[in-house]
Amino acid sequence: MEFFLQSLDNHRIFNFNNVTASNTPGEFFNLLKQGLTCSKVAYISTLYFGETEITNELISLIEIRNKTGKRTVVFLDAARGMTKHIKRMIFKHNLYENFYFKQMNFTFLPGRLSEFLSVFHSKLILFDDIVVFTGANITDDYFTTRIDRYYSINDPSLANNLIEEFFFPLMKQSKRDGYNIIPKNTQKIVLNDYKKIDNQSPKVIQYDETSEFNILEALAKQGFKEFYISTAYLNFPDKYINLLKNLTVKIFVSAPETNKFNNYGLFCNTVTEIYKYSSLKTALRLPKAQIYEFKKEGYTIHTKGLWAFSDSLSVTIVGSSNFNRRSFERDSELNFLLVSNKKEHIDIFRKEVSFMSDNSNLATLKDLSCRHYSLFIMIIYFVINKFL
């Protein structure tokens, strides 16, 4: 473990003792409700809030927190998050001091175009000393049928650091003009002072999109016996392809028929076809990889992350990144690498991999090659590849 950690000595590293994993969207919703009900301080960073009653229940809890003097701060992407509904909720419940909106692109761009270019995609939840790592958004299907990951660590040192180094700078740089708008040109938040601590204890390491390749490179050099990646939207950058091409890696993706985009009309169905074609392109470029398509009746998959195991070490990455070109080149991401050799932690990591494996089918290169791909889809794939 010590040698591996030395390769990451430009990141802040924290010890952790216990980590718990919520297993279902319903458990995630209950975690949010309990946190907003019981904690004195709450910070939430996510892409957007939903617009129906189940999400409005959380809005009501924030209003109650304000009336009882509890601190609540929510960060959303300006293009995706500042909807007419959320504006109405802010006005109705007087939540102007609670919601902050991160502007990633020029303000004059229409919302959907701005979202296409880049979004504030960083996901993180804090309730007092409890830090929740997830890739989930705060909306109905993520509480019912859309599967993500949810890790909780109770650590005051980690929580305080994230407040000071991640949340506070965003708040301080906001423009208060009726809504708290965080300009697109805010300074990059980088944690780069290595914390000299016991190298035998489990570790959690925070990083953003600027460090993701370095993290993956360090993992690829470690010589893990088992290597798994899950992404909701498969489209590896060239640098990742070159990094992974000599590894025997299992990749979990959504089965085309269960892709969430299928629910949103003809254009979004085209997006599903594009990602289906991307699976073929990935298989052609990574001959040692195996692609598994997740399909569970009544559910869609938003699970993204990495798991790797050796005799003496296990790791997982949990957070917002899909490990695709968007995550690498365009969006603002926030991720956490957990490193441990404790059996109870390894069991949690392996339970996730087993769940993905049990609900996925291997899609061989022959399987992928036999599918129909229209010329239109192939052209669009290459035209908009940098945005996928």
Sine and cosine of phi, psi and omega as CSV:
sin_phi,cos_phi,sin_psi,cos_psi,sin_omega,cos_omega
0.00,0.00,-0.61,0.79,-0.07,-1.00
-0.88,0.48,-0.69,0.72,0.01,-1.00
-0.89,0.46,-0.66,0.75,0.01,-1.00
-0.90,0.45,-0.70,0.72,-0.01,-1.00
-0.91,0.42,-0.55,0.84,0.03,-1.00
-0.89,0.45,-0.48,0.88,0.03,-1.00
-0.96,0.30,-0.19,0.98,0.01,-1.00
-0.90,-0.44,0.51,0.86,-0.16,-0.99
-0.97,0.25,0.06,1.00,0.11,-0.99
-0.98,-0.19,0.26,0.96,0.05,-1.00
-0.86,-0.51,0.48,-0.88,0.09,-1.00
-0.98,0.22,0.75,-0.66,-0.10,-0.99
-0.84,-0.54,0.74,-0.67,-0.01,-1.00
-0.86,-0.50,0.58,-0.82,0.21,-0.98
-0.95,0.31,0.47,-0.88,0.25,-0.97
-0.59,-0.81,0.46,-0.89,-0.03,-1.00
-0.97,-0.23,-0.82,0.57,-0.09,-1.00
-0.83,-0.55,0.67,-0.74,0.11,-0.99
-0.77,-0.63,0.66,-0.75,0.08,-1.00
-0.87,-0.49,0.50,-0.87,-0.01,-1.00
-0.84,-0.54,0.84,-0.55,0.18,-0.98
-0.97,0.26,0.55,-0.83,-0.18,-0.98
-0.96,-0.28,-0.30,0.95,-0.10,-0.99
-0.69,-0.72,0.34,-0.94,0.10,-0.99
-0.84,0.54,-0.61,0.80,0.02,-1.00
-0.89,0.45,-0.64,0.77,0.05,-1.00
-0.91,0.42,-0.59,0.81,0.05,-1.00
-0.89,0.46,-0.70,0.71,0.02,-1.00
-0.88,0.47,-0.67,0.74,0.03,-1.00
-0.90,0.43,-0.58,0.81,0.07,-1.00
-0.88,0.47,-0.67,0.74,0.03,-1.00
-0.91,0.42,-0.72,0.70,0.00,-1.00
-0.88,0.47,-0.71,0.71,0.00,-1.00
-0.90,0.43,-0.67,0.74,0.01,-1.00
-0.89,0.46,-0.70,0.71,0.00,-1.00
-0.94,0.33,-0.40,0.92,0.02,-1.00
-0.99,0.13,-0.65,0.76,-0.20,-0.98
-0.98,-0.21,-0.46,0.89,-0.12,-0.99
-0.98,0.22,0.42,-0.91,0.09,-1.00
-1.00,0.06,-0.53,0.85,-0.03,-1.00
-0.78,-0.63,0.74,-0.68,0.01,-1.00
-0.69,-0.73,0.75,-0.66,0.12,-0.99
-0.81,-0.59,0.72,-0.69,0.02,-1.00
-0.73,-0.68,0.80,-0.59,0.12,-0.99
-0.86,-0.51,0.84,-0.55,-0.02,-1.00
-0.40,-0.92,0.14,-0.99,-0.03,-1.00
-0.95,0.31,-0.71,0.70,-0.06,-1.00
-0.29,-0.96,0.28,-0.96,0.15,-0.99
-0.97,-0.23,0.51,-0.86,0.04,-1.00
-0.98,0.21,-0.06,-1.00,-0.17,-0.99
-0.79,-0.61,0.28,0.96,-0.02,-1.00
-0.87,-0.50,-0.05,-1.00,-0.20,-0.98
-0.87,0.50,-0.62,0.79,-0.07,-1.00
-0.91,0.42,-0.59,0.81,0.07,-1.00
-0.97,0.23,-0.58,0.82,0.05,-1.00
-0.87,0.49,-0.43,0.90,0.08,-1.00
-0.87,0.49,-0.61,0.79,0.05,-1.00
-0.94,0.33,-0.61,0.79,0.07,-1.00
-0.86,0.52,-0.68,0.73,0.01,-1.00
-0.90,0.45,-0.60,0.80,0.04,-1.00
-0.91,0.42,-0.58,0.81,0.06,-1.00
-0.91,0.42,-0.65,0.76,0.05,-1.00
-0.87,0.49,-0.69,0.72,0.03,-1.00
-0.88,0.47,-0.64,0.77,0.03,-1.00
-0.87,0.49,-0.65,0.76,0.03,-1.00
-0.87,0.48,-0.65,0.76,-0.04,-1.00
-0.94,0.34,-0.38,0.93,-0.01,-1.00
-0.97,-0.26,0.20,0.98,0.11,-0.99
0.98,0.22,0.34,0.94,0.03,-1.00
-1.00,-0.05,0.64,-0.77,-0.08,-1.00
-0.99,0.10,0.75,-0.66,0.03,-1.00
-0.65,-0.76,0.80,-0.60,0.03,-1.00
-0.75,-0.66,0.76,-0.64,-0.02,-1.00
-0.82,-0.57,0.75,-0.66,0.05,-1.00
-0.92,-0.40,0.77,-0.63,0.03,-1.00
-0.76,-0.64,0.33,-0.94,0.16,-0.99
-0.95,0.31,0.68,-0.73,-0.07,-1.00
-0.91,0.40,-0.66,0.75,-0.06,-1.00
-0.95,0.32,-0.71,0.70,-0.06,-1.00
-1.00,0.05,-0.53,0.85,-0.15,-0.99
-1.00,-0.02,-0.47,0.88,-0.06,-1.00
-1.00,0.06,0.94,0.34,0.00,-1.00
-1.00,0.06,0.21,-0.98,0.07,-1.00
-0.87,0.50,-0.60,0.80,-0.02,-1.00
-0.91,0.42,-0.74,0.67,-0.05,-1.00
-0.92,0.39,-0.54,0.84,0.09,-1.00
-0.89,0.45,-0.66,0.75,0.04,-1.00
-0.89,0.45,-0.66,0.75,0.00,-1.00
-0.91,0.41,-0.64,0.77,0.04,-1.00
-0.89,0.46,-0.69,0.73,0.02,-1.00
-0.92,0.38,-0.73,0.68,-0.07,-1.00
-0.88,0.47,-0.66,0.76,-0.10,-0.99
-0.97,-0.24,0.11,0.99,0.03,-1.00
0.82,0.57,0.86,0.52,-0.07,-1.00
-0.94,-0.34,0.47,0.88,-0.07,-1.00
-0.88,0.47,-0.51,0.86,-0.02,-1.00
-1.00,0.08,-0.11,0.99,-0.10,-1.00
-0.99,-0.15,-0.52,0.85,-0.14,-0.99
-0.97,-0.26,0.74,-0.67,0.05,-1.00
-0.84,-0.55,0.61,-0.79,-0.08,-1.00
-0.83,-0.55,0.85,-0.52,-0.03,-1.00
-1.00,0.03,0.88,-0.48,0.00,-1.00
-1.00,0.00,0.91,-0.42,-0.05,-1.00
-1.00,-0.09,-0.38,0.92,-0.09,-1.00
-0.74,-0.67,-0.07,-1.00,0.02,-1.00
-0.87,0.48,0.65,-0.76,-0.11,-0.99
-0.93,0.38,-0.40,0.92,-0.07,-1.00
-0.99,0.17,-0.14,0.99,-0.01,-1.00
-0.96,0.27,0.66,-0.75,0.11,-0.99
-0.85,0.53,0.47,-0.88,-0.11,-0.99
-0.81,0.58,-0.75,0.66,-0.05,-1.00
-0.91,0.41,-0.60,0.80,0.04,-1.00
-0.92,0.38,-0.68,0.73,0.04,-1.00
-0.87,0.49,-0.67,0.74,0.01,-1.00
-0.90,0.43,-0.59,0.80,0.02,-1.00
-0.89,0.45,-0.60,0.80,-0.05,-1.00
-0.96,0.29,-0.75,0.66,0.03,-1.00
-0.11,-0.99,0.41,-0.91,0.01,-1.00
-0.66,-0.75,0.35,-0.94,0.19,-0.98
-0.99,0.17,0.98,-0.22,-0.19,-0.98
-0.94,-0.33,0.13,0.99,-0.09,-1.00
-0.95,0.30,0.79,-0.61,-0.04,-1.00
-0.89,-0.45,0.78,-0.62,0.04,-1.00
-0.24,-0.97,0.63,-0.78,0.00,-1.00
-0.72,-0.69,0.73,-0.68,0.06,-1.00
-0.80,-0.60,0.74,-0.67,0.16,-0.99
-0.81,-0.59,0.98,-0.20,-0.10,-1.00
0.83,0.56,-0.89,-0.45,-0.03,-1.00
-1.00,-0.05,0.02,1.00,-0.02,-1.00
-1.00,-0.05,0.84,-0.55,0.03,-1.00
-0.96,-0.28,0.80,-0.60,-0.01,-1.00
-0.93,-0.37,0.89,-0.46,0.08,-1.00
-1.00,-0.07,0.78,-0.62,-0.02,-1.00
-0.36,-0.93,0.26,-0.97,0.16,-0.99
-0.92,-0.39,0.13,0.99,-0.11,-0.99
-0.98,0.17,0.48,-0.88,0.18,-0.98
-1.00,-0.06,0.20,-0.98,-0.05,-1.00
-0.98,-0.19,0.97,0.23,-0.01,-1.00
-0.44,-0.90,0.23,-0.97,-0.30,-0.96
-0.82,0.57,-0.75,0.66,-0.10,-1.00
-0.92,0.40,-0.42,0.91,0.07,-1.00
-0.96,0.28,-0.17,0.99,0.08,-1.00
-0.98,-0.21,-0.08,1.00,-0.12,-0.99
-0.74,-0.67,-0.85,0.52,-0.19,-0.98
-0.79,-0.61,-0.09,1.00,-0.05,-1.00
-0.97,-0.25,0.91,-0.42,-0.16,-0.99
-1.00,0.07,0.76,-0.65,0.06,-1.00
-0.73,-0.68,-0.35,-0.94,0.05,-1.00
-0.82,-0.57,0.51,-0.86,-0.10,-1.00
-0.52,-0.86,0.98,-0.19,0.02,-1.00
-0.95,-0.31,0.70,-0.72,0.02,-1.00
-0.85,-0.52,0.74,-0.67,0.08,-1.00
-0.79,-0.61,0.78,-0.63,0.05,-1.00
-1.00,-0.09,0.98,-0.20,-0.07,-1.00
-0.46,-0.89,0.96,-0.28,-0.05,-1.00
-0.89,0.45,-0.56,0.83,0.00,-1.00
-0.91,0.42,-0.71,0.70,0.04,-1.00
-0.90,0.43,-0.70,0.71,-0.01,-1.00
-0.88,0.48,-0.72,0.69,-0.01,-1.00
-0.90,0.44,-0.63,0.77,0.03,-1.00
-0.89,0.46,-0.68,0.73,-0.01,-1.00
-0.92,0.40,-0.58,0.82,0.07,-1.00
-0.91,0.42,-0.73,0.69,-0.07,-1.00
-0.94,0.33,-0.64,0.77,-0.17,-0.99
-0.99,-0.16,-0.35,0.94,-0.02,-1.00
-0.92,-0.38,-0.83,0.56,-0.11,-0.99
-0.97,0.25,-0.74,0.68,-0.07,-1.00
-0.86,0.50,-0.72,0.70,0.02,-1.00
-0.85,0.52,-0.61,0.79,0.04,-1.00
-0.90,0.43,-0.68,0.73,0.00,-1.00
-0.90,0.44,-0.69,0.72,-0.07,-1.00
-0.91,0.41,-0.45,0.89,-0.06,-1.00
-1.00,-0.07,0.13,0.99,-0.02,-1.00
-0.98,0.19,0.45,-0.89,0.08,-1.00
-0.98,-0.21,0.88,-0.48,-0.06,-1.00
-1.00,-0.01,1.00,-0.10,-0.02,-1.00
-0.79,-0.62,0.71,0.71,-0.10,-0.99
0.99,-0.14,-0.63,0.78,0.18,-0.98
-0.81,-0.59,0.48,-0.88,-0.02,-1.00
-1.00,0.08,1.00,-0.09,-0.04,-1.00
-0.99,-0.14,0.81,-0.59,0.04,-1.00
-0.99,-0.12,0.90,-0.43,-0.10,-1.00
-0.86,0.51,0.40,-0.92,-0.05,-1.00
-0.94,0.35,-0.40,0.92,-0.10,-1.00
-0.99,-0.14,0.55,0.84,0.08,-1.00
-0.93,0.37,0.47,-0.88,-0.02,-1.00
-0.91,0.42,0.50,-0.86,0.00,-1.00
-0.94,0.33,0.70,-0.71,0.02,-1.00
-1.00,-0.08,0.91,-0.41,-0.06,-1.00
-0.81,-0.59,0.79,-0.61,0.10,-0.99
-0.99,-0.17,0.95,-0.30,-0.14,-0.99
-0.75,-0.66,0.38,0.92,0.08,-1.00
-0.93,-0.36,0.92,-0.38,-0.07,-1.00
-0.92,0.38,0.74,-0.68,-0.02,-1.00
-0.99,-0.14,0.92,-0.39,-0.03,-1.00
-0.97,0.26,0.96,-0.29,-0.05,-1.00
-0.66,-0.75,0.08,-1.00,-0.03,-1.00
-0.83,0.56,0.89,-0.46,-0.09,-1.00
-0.98,0.19,-0.05,1.00,0.01,-1.00
-0.99,-0.11,-0.21,0.98,-0.01,-1.00
-1.00,0.10,0.44,-0.90,0.11,-0.99
-0.84,0.54,0.55,-0.83,-0.10,-1.00
-0.80,-0.60,0.48,-0.88,0.19,-0.98
-0.81,-0.59,0.74,-0.67,-0.09,-1.00
-0.81,-0.59,0.84,-0.55,0.02,-1.00
-1.00,-0.01,0.62,-0.78,0.13,-0.99
-0.44,-0.90,0.30,-0.95,0.04,-1.00
-0.89,-0.45,-0.20,-0.98,-0.11,-0.99
-0.90,0.43,-0.42,0.91,-0.03,-1.00
-0.95,0.31,-0.33,0.94,-0.05,-1.00
-0.95,-0.33,-0.02,1.00,-0.15,-0.99
-0.88,0.48,-0.69,0.72,-0.02,-1.00
-0.88,0.48,-0.66,0.75,0.00,-1.00
-0.89,0.46,-0.62,0.78,0.05,-1.00
-0.90,0.44,-0.74,0.67,-0.01,-1.00
-0.90,0.44,-0.61,0.80,0.02,-1.00
-0.89,0.45,-0.68,0.73,0.03,-1.00
-0.89,0.45,-0.64,0.77,0.02,-1.00
-0.93,0.38,-0.66,0.75,-0.02,-1.00
-0.89,0.45,-0.50,0.87,-0.02,-1.00
-0.99,0.12,-0.15,0.99,-0.13,-0.99
-0.98,0.22,-0.32,0.95,0.04,-1.00
0.97,0.23,0.64,0.77,0.03,-1.00
-0.92,0.40,0.58,-0.81,0.04,-1.00
-0.97,0.25,-0.52,0.85,-0.01,-1.00
-0.79,-0.62,0.68,-0.74,-0.08,-1.00
-0.61,-0.79,0.85,-0.52,-0.04,-1.00
-0.77,-0.64,0.63,-0.77,0.10,-0.99
-0.75,-0.67,0.68,-0.73,0.11,-0.99
-0.84,-0.55,0.68,-0.73,0.03,-1.00
-0.59,-0.81,0.65,-0.76,0.06,-1.00
-0.96,0.27,-0.42,0.91,-0.08,-1.00
-0.63,-0.78,0.99,-0.13,-0.13,-0.99
-0.98,0.19,0.86,-0.51,0.12,-0.99
-0.18,-0.98,0.96,0.28,-0.08,-1.00
-0.89,0.46,0.65,-0.76,0.18,-0.98
-0.91,0.42,0.33,-0.95,0.00,-1.00
-0.85,0.53,-0.63,0.78,-0.01,-1.00
-0.89,0.46,-0.58,0.82,0.02,-1.00
-0.96,0.30,-0.63,0.78,0.05,-1.00
-0.85,0.52,-0.73,0.68,-0.01,-1.00
-0.90,0.44,-0.54,0.84,0.00,-1.00
-0.95,0.31,-0.58,0.81,-0.13,-0.99
-1.00,-0.08,-0.21,0.98,-0.19,-0.98
-0.90,0.43,-0.39,0.92,0.01,-1.00
-0.98,-0.19,0.10,0.99,0.00,-1.00
-0.98,-0.21,0.54,-0.84,0.16,-0.99
-1.00,0.01,1.00,-0.09,-0.12,-0.99
-0.88,-0.47,0.63,-0.77,0.11,-0.99
-0.98,-0.20,0.79,-0.62,-0.08,-1.00
-0.91,-0.42,0.82,-0.57,0.04,-1.00
-0.98,-0.18,0.77,-0.63,0.06,-1.00
-0.70,-0.71,0.17,-0.99,0.07,-1.00
-0.97,0.24,0.68,-0.73,0.17,-0.99
-0.90,0.45,0.65,-0.76,-0.07,-1.00
-0.80,0.60,-0.62,0.78,-0.06,-1.00
-0.95,0.30,-0.25,0.97,0.02,-1.00
-0.93,-0.37,0.19,0.98,0.04,-1.00
-0.91,0.41,0.72,-0.69,-0.07,-1.00
-0.87,0.50,-0.49,0.87,-0.04,-1.00
-0.89,0.46,-0.34,0.94,0.02,-1.00
-0.89,0.46,-0.33,0.94,-0.07,-1.00
-1.00,0.07,0.00,1.00,-0.17,-0.99
-0.85,-0.53,0.52,0.86,0.16,-0.99
1.00,-0.05,-0.08,-1.00,-0.15,-0.99
-0.88,0.47,-0.73,0.68,-0.05,-1.00
-0.88,0.48,-0.71,0.70,-0.03,-1.00
-0.94,0.34,-0.49,0.87,0.11,-0.99
-0.89,0.45,-0.54,0.84,0.10,-1.00
-0.89,0.46,-0.62,0.78,0.05,-1.00
-0.87,0.49,-0.67,0.74,0.06,-1.00
-0.85,0.53,-0.70,0.71,0.00,-1.00
-0.90,0.44,-0.59,0.81,0.02,-1.00
-0.90,0.43,-0.71,0.70,0.01,-1.00
-0.94,0.35,-0.49,0.87,0.10,-0.99
-0.89,0.45,-0.68,0.73,0.04,-1.00
-0.92,0.39,-0.56,0.83,0.03,-1.00
-0.89,0.46,-0.55,0.83,0.07,-1.00
-0.88,0.47,-0.67,0.74,0.05,-1.00
-0.89,0.46,-0.73,0.68,-0.01,-1.00
-0.88,0.48,-0.62,0.79,0.02,-1.00
-0.91,0.40,-0.70,0.72,0.01,-1.00
-0.88,0.48,-0.61,0.79,0.02,-1.00
-0.92,0.39,-0.55,0.83,-0.07,-1.00
-1.00,-0.03,-0.28,0.96,0.01,-1.00
-0.83,-0.55,0.97,0.23,-0.10,-0.99
-0.90,0.44,-0.37,0.93,0.00,-1.00
-1.00,0.02,-0.14,0.99,-0.03,-1.00
-1.00,0.09,0.39,-0.92,0.13,-0.99
-0.85,-0.52,0.75,-0.66,-0.01,-1.00
-0.97,-0.25,0.82,-0.57,0.02,-1.00
-0.92,-0.40,0.74,-0.67,-0.02,-1.00
-0.98,-0.21,0.85,-0.52,-0.06,-1.00
-0.99,0.16,0.74,-0.68,0.05,-1.00
-0.50,-0.87,0.92,-0.39,0.04,-1.00
-0.75,-0.66,0.83,-0.56,-0.10,-0.99
-0.81,0.58,0.80,-0.60,0.05,-1.00
1.00,0.08,0.03,1.00,-0.07,-1.00
-0.76,-0.65,0.41,-0.91,0.22,-0.98
-0.87,-0.50,0.29,-0.96,-0.10,-1.00
-0.93,-0.37,0.75,-0.66,0.15,-0.99
-0.81,-0.58,0.23,0.97,-0.06,-1.00
-0.94,0.35,0.83,-0.55,0.09,-1.00
-0.72,-0.70,0.60,-0.80,-0.02,-1.00
0.28,-0.96,-0.09,-1.00,-0.01,-1.00
-0.64,-0.77,0.60,-0.80,0.09,-1.00
-0.71,-0.71,0.67,-0.74,0.06,-1.00
-0.57,-0.82,0.60,-0.80,-0.10,-0.99
-0.69,-0.72,0.67,-0.75,0.21,-0.98
-0.72,-0.70,-0.06,-1.00,-0.02,-1.00
-0.91,0.42,-0.51,0.86,-0.13,-0.99
-0.90,-0.44,-0.01,1.00,-0.14,-0.99
-0.43,-0.90,0.59,-0.81,0.14,-0.99
-0.68,-0.73,0.56,-0.83,-0.01,-1.00
-0.65,-0.76,0.40,-0.92,0.21,-0.98
-0.57,-0.82,0.51,-0.86,0.14,-0.99
-0.93,-0.38,0.79,-0.62,0.05,-1.00
-0.75,-0.66,0.66,-0.75,-0.02,-1.00
0.34,-0.94,-0.52,-0.85,-0.18,-0.98
-1.00,-0.10,-0.34,0.94,-0.16,-0.99
-0.95,0.31,0.64,-0.77,0.14,-0.99
-0.99,-0.14,0.07,1.00,-0.01,-1.00
0.86,0.51,0.45,0.89,0.01,-1.00
-0.94,-0.34,-0.08,-1.00,-0.06,-1.00
-0.90,0.43,-0.60,0.80,0.05,-1.00
-0.85,0.52,-0.76,0.65,-0.04,-1.00
-0.89,0.45,-0.60,0.80,-0.08,-1.00
-0.98,0.18,-0.58,0.82,-0.18,-0.98
-0.91,-0.40,-0.37,0.93,-0.24,-0.97
-0.80,-0.60,-0.75,0.66,-0.16,-0.99
-1.00,0.05,0.33,-0.94,0.13,-0.99
-1.00,0.03,0.86,-0.51,-0.10,-1.00
-0.85,-0.53,0.36,-0.93,0.07,-1.00
-0.59,-0.80,0.83,-0.55,-0.08,-1.00
-0.68,-0.74,0.31,-0.95,-0.02,-1.00
-0.69,-0.73,0.78,-0.63,0.06,-1.00
-0.99,-0.17,0.87,-0.50,0.05,-1.00
-0.97,-0.24,0.78,-0.62,-0.05,-1.00
-0.84,-0.54,0.81,-0.59,-0.06,-1.00
-0.41,-0.91,0.46,-0.89,0.17,-0.99
-0.85,-0.52,0.27,0.96,0.02,-1.00
-1.00,0.06,0.67,-0.74,-0.06,-1.00
-0.86,0.52,-0.67,0.75,-0.06,-1.00
-0.90,0.43,-0.51,0.86,0.05,-1.00
-0.98,0.21,-0.67,0.74,0.03,-1.00
-0.86,0.50,-0.62,0.79,0.02,-1.00
-0.88,0.47,-0.63,0.78,0.04,-1.00
-0.90,0.43,-0.72,0.69,0.00,-1.00
-0.87,0.48,-0.71,0.70,-0.05,-1.00
-0.93,0.35,-0.53,0.85,0.04,-1.00
-0.88,0.47,-0.64,0.77,0.04,-1.00
-0.90,0.43,-0.72,0.69,0.00,-1.00
-0.88,0.47,-0.65,0.76,0.01,-1.00
-0.89,0.45,-0.65,0.76,0.03,-1.00
-0.88,0.47,-0.70,0.71,0.02,-1.00
-0.90,0.44,-0.70,0.72,-0.03,-1.00
-0.91,0.42,-0.67,0.74,-0.05,-1.00
-0.92,0.40,-0.39,0.92,-0.04,-1.00
-0.92,-0.38,0.37,0.93,-0.02,-1.00
-0.76,-0.65,0.44,-0.90,0.07,-1.00
-0.87,-0.50,0.65,-0.76,0.03,-1.00
-0.92,0.40,0.77,-0.63,0.10,-0.99
-0.94,-0.33,0.98,-0.20,-0.04,-1.00
-0.96,0.29,0.21,-0.98,0.06,-1.00
-0.86,0.50,-0.60,0.80,0.05,-1.00
-0.90,0.44,-0.70,0.72,0.03,-1.00
-0.85,0.52,-0.74,0.67,-0.05,-1.00
-0.92,0.38,-0.59,0.81,-0.02,-1.00
-0.94,0.34,-0.45,0.89,-0.04,-1.00
-0.99,0.16,-0.15,0.99,0.01,-1.00
-0.97,0.23,0.37,-0.93,0.01,-1.00
-1.00,0.06,0.76,-0.65,0.09,-1.00
-0.77,-0.64,0.88,-0.48,-0.03,-1.00
-0.96,0.28,0.41,-0.91,0.05,-1.00
-0.86,0.50,-0.61,0.80,0.03,-1.00
-0.85,0.52,-0.72,0.70,-0.01,-1.00
-0.90,0.44,-0.67,0.74,0.01,-1.00
-0.88,0.48,-0.67,0.74,0.00,-1.00
-0.92,0.40,-0.73,0.68,-0.01,-1.00
-0.88,0.48,-0.61,0.79,0.02,-1.00
-0.83,0.55,-0.70,0.71,-0.02,-1.00
-0.97,0.26,-0.56,0.83,-0.04,-1.00
-0.93,0.38,-0.69,0.73,-0.10,-1.00
-0.95,-0.31,0.32,0.95,-0.11,-0.99
-0.84,0.55,-0.61,0.80,-0.05,-1.00
-0.93,0.37,-0.20,0.98,0.00,-1.00
-0.97,-0.24,0.06,1.00,-0.06,-1.00
-0.99,-0.13,0.00,0.00,0.00,0.00
